[in-house]
């Protein structure tokens, strides 16, 4: 189970919402000519920005990305996906609001999300639960939301990023 305090808070500058973006992490000059096709001398080439020209380049073998196998990495991936679920009243994602208490993944890729709401009487429970299912579609075989009421949610549950987002929209925290 991931505690909300385990969520990384120190992102590289290019990954921060207020940062310069991914373009600042890429090289700015040059191109690379990479052959495409079967490698049988078809003559087809592609120019790739970000590197120097390559004469008579051999076909590049690129392996498919490895699937995430480490349980903690998979939990982090799920938490990142859950940041797409926004509380409709506060307009901040459920992870940064501290509503997600834990992520449990079993051996068959079934996921249980332990989470709470700002109030047990929240009228938007179904909408948030549907958002959780949508966000984890393709990452899990099945998703169960386990509503947890103890410990009760409080302002102390909000992450520093969540506090910054709330201040931006006018809340004084």
Secondary structure, DSSP 8 states (H G I E B T S, - for coil): ---GGGS-----GGGSTTS--GGGGS--S-EEEEE-SSSSS---EEEEETS---TT-------------SHHHHHHHHHHHHTT-B-TTT-SBTTTTT-EEEEEE-TTSEEEEEE--S-TT-TTHHHHHHHHHHHTBTTBSEEEEEE--SS---GGGS-HHHHHHHHHTT---
